[in-house]
């Protein structure tokens, strides 16, 4: 689906959808509990459905001993990385292997060194890089060692699986740690389900023989990652929406969008109705450490394009292994809008203020690619609100991965969006 998005001012209220990151963890913990959990979640993105459907298939395998166990992770890296260690626990109990499949590009996203650690502890996993990926063997407790500067999803997957083993385990984390807040989300959800894990100097001590216990009812909190797009729109002067449902006490790392926008000079407004952003007379460039907030960088780069001077995003190397290489895709988006950027393997520099869109006498839309990446698609829509020319966004449907109602909300706030025919 290709959309034409025109300059427009956004105003009104937005009920922010449930956090995808929290929902993944909640559904997994609930599936591991012996009694049901009533999960209240106001969002049903493609990624969340992938996790739910895989968990349903695993539950069915407990009683259906004949059929193959095939888990389709679709495009969700979280689903694959969270469920892979759990499959290594259950394959022995099921008495047959578990197979994973999904989108072609998902098979190529890194799984090392998680696979090597699982195999060192009894699992047998077919070489990653193609689907189907097959898991068998019997996972054993012990010491699991992972570097801290790779995907936090590896660590979260182990944290959710290891309490189910008969003996105690340790997770040793080497080097600098990134995306620590996402691990915090996992631990918080596990505590909700009665799991006890101790943080140590080396990483985490995980007692074995534990049981997940249902809290009865659980409401998934609003998503700060989704809220960031509307907050960024406010910072560049394109929007005055009030965002409702957000918790200022949330453990979500992307809550850091507020102090980051303040570092650009934006003014945060807290009212009884919710949170909004007021654009100052001038935004100014800043330095943003991407190590704990990689998902925010594309839309923050849009803000940087409207700030005086240079903004540098550092420790951004992991953006290269997301749904797209987000350093490349973010640069292309901004460059198509006439913004100067520079990058290295681990950094992205954006030079504002953004010039006017490249001139065109007939106001032809500027074509920008989403790279089938939901965060690039939404960042492009926010950039369009203050663009002199319309944007033609290709593969705009990518937003369904995390925020399927994004364009509905966009139009309800006054955004001008129409499908190219």
C-alpha positions in Angstrom: 0.0 0.0 0.0 1.3 3.4 -1.0 0.0 6.5 0.7 0.2 10.2 -0.2 0.6 12.2 3.0 0.3 16.0 3.0 1.3 18.9 5.3 -1.2 19.2 8.1 -1.5 20.3 11.7 -2.5 17.6 14.2 -4.7 18.3 17.2 -6.9 16.4 19.6 -6.5 13.5 21.9 -4.8 10.1 21.3 -5.4 7.0 23.4 -2.0 5.4 23.1 -2.1 1.6 22.3 -0.8 -1.0 24.6 2.9 -1.7 24.7 4.0 -4.4 22.3 7.1 -5.1 24.5 5.0 -5.5 27.6 2.4 -7.6 25.8 4.9 -10.1 24.5 6.1 -10.8 28.0 2.7 -10.9 29.6 1.3 -13.4 27.1 4.4 -15.7 27.5 4.3 -15.6 31.3 0.5 -16.2 31.3 1.0 -19.2 29.0 3.5 -20.7 31.5 1.1 -20.3 34.4 -1.1 -23.2 35.4 -4.3 -21.1 35.9 -5.7 -18.6 33.3 -4.9 -14.9 33.2 -7.4 -12.3 31.9 -5.1 -10.0 29.8 -6.6 -6.7 28.9 -4.8 -5.3 25.8 -6.1 -2.5 23.6 -3.8 -3.4 20.7 -3.5 -6.4 18.4 -0.5 -5.8 16.2 1.0 -8.4 13.9 3.9 -9.1 16.3 1.6 -9.6 19.3 -0.6 -12.0 17.3 2.5 -14.0 16.3 3.4 -14.6 19.9 -0.1 -15.4 20.9 -0.6 -17.9 18.0 2.8 -19.6 18.8 1.8 -20.0 22.4 -1.5 -21.5 21.4 0.3 -24.0 19.2 2.6 -24.9 22.1 -0.3 -25.4 24.4 -2.0 -27.7 21.9 1.1 -29.7 21.6 0.8 -30.8 25.3 -2.3 -32.9 24.4 -1.7 -33.5 20.7 1.2 -35.9 20.5 1.0 -36.7 16.8 1.4 -33.6 14.8 4.5 -31.6 14.2 5.0 -28.4 16.3 5.5 -25.6 13.9 5.7 -22.0 15.3 5.3 -19.2 12.8 6.9 -16.1 14.1 5.9 -14.1 11.0 8.1 -10.9 11.2 8.6 -10.8 14.9 12.1 -11.1 16.2 10.8 -10.8 19.7 8.7 -13.9 19.3 11.5 -15.9 17.9 14.1 -14.9 20.4 11.8 -15.2 23.4 10.4 -18.6 22.5 13.6 -20.2 21.3 14.9 -20.9 24.8 11.4 -22.0 25.9 11.3 -24.5 23.0 14.5 -25.9 24.3 12.8 -26.6 27.6 9.7 -28.1 26.2 11.0 -30.3 23.4 12.0 -33.0 25.8 8.7 -32.8 27.6 6.8 -33.1 24.2 9.0 -35.9 23.1 9.5 -34.4 19.6 11.2 -31.4 18.1 9.8 -27.9 17.8 10.1 -26.1 14.4 10.3 -22.3 13.9 9.4 -20.5 10.7 8.7 -16.9 9.7 9.4 -14.2 7.2 12.5 -14.8 5.1 14.4 -11.8 6.5 13.6 -12.9 10.0 15.7 -16.0 9.5 18.7 -13.8 8.6 18.5 -11.7 11.8 21.2 -12.7 14.2 20.7 -15.5 16.8 24.3 -15.9 17.7 25.6 -16.3 20.4 22.3 -17.3 22.0 22.1 -20.5 19.8 25.7 -21.5 20.8 24.9 -21.1 24.5 21.7 -23.1 24.3 23.6 -25.9 22.4 26.3 -25.9 25.0 23.6 -26.7 27.6 22.0 -29.7 25.8 19.9 -28.2 23.1 20.2 -29.3 19.5 19.4 -26.5 17.0 19.7 -26.6 13.3 22.0 -24.0 11.9 20.2 -20.6 11.9 20.0 -18.5 8.7 17.1 -20.4 7.1 13.7 -21.7 8.0 12.4 -24.0 9.3 14.7 -23.9 12.3 14.5 -27.1 14.3 15.0 -27.4 18.1 15.4 -30.7 20.0 17.5 -32.0 22.9 17.2 -31.3 26.6 18.2 -27.9 28.1 20.1 -28.2 31.3 20.8 -25.6 34.0 24.2 -24.0 34.4 26.1 -20.9 33.6 25.1 -19.0 30.4 27.4 -16.3 29.2 26.3 -13.6 26.8 27.8 -10.2 25.8 25.8 -7.2 27.1 26.0 -5.2 23.8 23.9 -7.6 21.7 20.2 -8.0 21.7 18.6 -7.8 25.2 16.0 -10.3 23.8 18.5 -13.1 24.2 18.8 -12.4 27.9 15.1 -11.9 28.3 14.4 -15.3 26.6 16.8 -17.0 28.9 15.3 -15.3 32.0 11.8 -16.6 31.1 13.0 -20.1 30.4 15.6 -20.9 33.0 13.3 -20.8 36.1 11.5 -23.9 34.6 14.6 -26.1 34.8 15.2 -28.4 37.7 18.4 -26.8 38.9 19.7 -23.2 39.4 21.3 -21.2 36.6 23.4 -18.1 36.2 23.4 -15.6 33.4 26.8 -14.0 33.1 26.9 -10.7 31.0 30.2 -9.6 29.7 31.2 -6.1 28.6 29.0 -3.0 28.4 25.2 -3.5 28.7 22.7 -2.1 26.3 18.9 -2.0 26.4 18.9 -2.7 30.1 15.4 -1.3 30.4 14.0 -4.1 28.2 15.5 -6.7 30.6 13.9 -4.7 33.4 10.5 -5.1 31.7 11.0 -8.9 31.6 12.0 -9.1 35.3 9.0 -6.9 36.3 6.6 -9.1 34.4 8.1 -12.2 35.9 7.7 -10.8 39.4 4.0 -10.2 38.6 3.8 -14.0 37.9 5.6 -15.0 41.1 9.1 -15.7 39.6 12.1 -14.7 41.7 15.4 -13.7 40.0 18.3 -12.0 41.7 20.5 -9.4 39.9 24.2 -9.9 40.6 27.5 -8.3 39.8 28.0 -10.7 36.9 24.4 -10.7 35.7 21.5 -12.7 37.1 21.0 -15.7 39.4 18.0 -17.8 38.4 16.7 -20.4 40.9 15.3 -23.5 39.2 12.2 -25.4 39.9 9.9 -22.3 40.0 6.3 -22.1 38.8 4.6 -19.2 37.1 1.5 -18.1 39.0 -1.3 -16.1 37.4 -2.1 -12.7 38.9 -5.7 -13.2 37.7 -6.2 -10.1 35.7 -3.5 -8.0 34.0 -3.9 -4.7 32.0 -1.1 -4.0 29.5 0.1 -0.4 29.9 0.3 2.1 27.1 3.3 2.1 24.8 5.9 4.9 25.1 7.5 3.8 21.8 4.2 4.6 20.0 3.7 7.8 21.9 7.1 9.0 20.8 5.8 9.7 17.2 3.1 12.1 18.5 5.5 13.7 20.9 8.0 14.3 18.2 5.3 15.9 16.0 4.6 18.3 18.9 8.4 19.1 19.1 8.6 20.2 15.5 5.5 22.3 15.7 3.2 20.1 13.7 1.0 18.9 16.4 -0.7 19.8 19.7 -2.3 16.4 20.6 -2.8 15.3 24.2 -1.6 11.8 24.8 -3.6 9.7 27.3 -3.0 6.5 29.1 0.8 6.8 29.6 2.4 6.0 32.9 5.2 8.3 34.1 6.3 5.5 36.4 6.6 2.9 33.6 9.6 0.7 33.4 9.7 1.1 29.6 13.0 2.5 28.5 11.4 4.6 25.7 9.9 6.8 28.4 13.3 8.5 28.0 11.8 10.3 24.9 10.6 13.0 27.3 14.1 14.1 28.6 15.6 13.6 25.2 13.0 16.0 23.6 13.7 18.4 26.5 17.4 18.2 25.5 16.4 19.5 22.1 14.6 22.4 23.8 11.0 21.1 23.6 8.7 21.9 26.5 6.8 19.0 28.1 3.3 19.9 29.3 1.6 17.7 31.9 -2.2 18.2 32.4 -5.0 16.3 33.9 -6.0 15.2 30.4 -2.5 13.8 29.6 0.9 14.7 28.1 1.7 17.0 25.2 4.7 18.8 23.8 5.2 22.5 23.0 7.7 23.6 20.4 10.0 26.3 21.6 11.1 29.2 19.4 14.1 27.2 18.4 15.2 23.6 18.8 18.9 23.0 19.0 21.0 20.0 18.2 22.1 17.6 21.0 23.8 14.2 21.6 21.6 11.2 22.0 22.9 7.9 23.4 21.0 5.2 21.4 22.2 2.2 23.4 19.0 1.9 25.5 16.5 3.6 23.1 17.2 2.2 19.6 13.6 2.2 18.6 13.3 6.0 19.1 16.1 7.0 16.8 14.3 7.3 13.4 11.6 9.7 14.7 14.2 11.6 16.9 16.2 12.0 13.7 13.2 13.8 12.2 13.2 16.1 15.2 17.0 16.7 14.7 16.3 17.8 11.1 14.4 20.7 12.6 16.9 21.7 15.2 19.7 24.2 14.7 23.1 22.7 14.3 24.3 19.1 14.6 22.6 16.2 16.4 24.7 13.1 16.9 23.2 9.7 17.8 25.9 7.5 19.3 26.1 3.8 20.3 23.7 3.2 17.5 25.2 0.1 15.8 22.3 -2.2 16.8 20.0 -0.1 14.6 21.6 -1.9 11.6 20.0 -5.3 12.6 16.4 -4.2 13.1 13.6 -4.6 10.6 15.8 -2.6 8.3 19.3 -1.2 8.7 17.8 1.8 10.4 20.9 4.0 10.0 20.6 3.5 6.2 16.8 3.8 6.1 16.7 6.9 8.4 19.4 8.6 6.4 17.6 7.9 3.1 14.3 9.3 4.5 16.0 12.5 5.7 18.1 12.9 2.5 15.1 12.6 0.4 13.8 15.6 2.3 16.9 17.6 1.7 18.6 17.0 5.1 22.3 16.5 5.4 23.4 13.4 7.3 26.6 11.5 8.0 27.1 8.1 9.5 29.6 5.5 10.7 29.0 1.9 11.7 27.9 3.1 15.2 26.8 6.7 14.8 24.4 8.9 12.9 24.8 12.7 12.5 21.9 14.9 11.4 22.4 18.5 10.4 19.4 20.9 10.9 17.6 23.1 10.3 16.0 21.0 7.6 15.9 23.0 4.3 12.8 23.2 2.3 11.8 20.1 0.4 13.5 20.0 -3.1 11.7 22.3 -5.4 9.2 21.1 -7.9 6.9 23.3 -9.9 3.9 21.0 -9.9 4.2 20.0 -6.2 4.9 16.3 -7.2 5.1 14.2 -4.0 8.5 13.1 -2.8 8.7 9.3 -2.8 10.1 7.9 0.3 10.5 4.2 1.2 9.5 2.6 4.5 11.8 -0.3 3.9 8.9 -2.4 5.2 9.9 -1.0 8.6 7.1 0.2 10.9 9.2 2.8 12.6 10.5 4.3 9.4 6.9 4.4 8.0 5.6 6.3 11.1 8.6 8.6 11.1 8.0 9.5 7.5 4.3 10.4 8.3 5.5 12.7 11.1 8.0 14.3 8.8 5.2 14.9 6.2 3.3 17.1 8.6 5.8 20.0 8.1 7.0 19.1 4.6 6.5 21.7 1.8 5.6 18.9 -0.6 3.5 15.8 -0.1 5.3 12.6 0.6 4.5 9.4 -1.3 5.2 6.6 1.3 5.7 3.1 -0.1 4.9 0.0 1.9 3.0 2.1 4.3 1.2 -0.9 5.7 4.4 -1.7 7.7 2.9 0.1 10.7 0.7 -3.0 11.3 3.7 -4.7 12.9 3.4 -2.5 16.1 0.7 0.2 15.6 -2.1 -1.0 13.3 -4.3 2.0 14.1 -1.6 4.6 13.4 -3.2 6.1 10.3 -6.6 6.0 11.8 -5.3 8.1 14.7 -3.3 10.3 12.3 -6.5 11.1 10.3 -8.6 11.6 13.4 -6.1 14.3 14.5 -6.5 16.1 11.1 -3.7 14.5 9.2 -4.2 14.3 5.4 -3.7 10.8 4.1 -4.9 9.2 1.0 -4.1 5.9 -0.8 -2.4 6.2 -4.2 -4.6 4.6 -6.8 
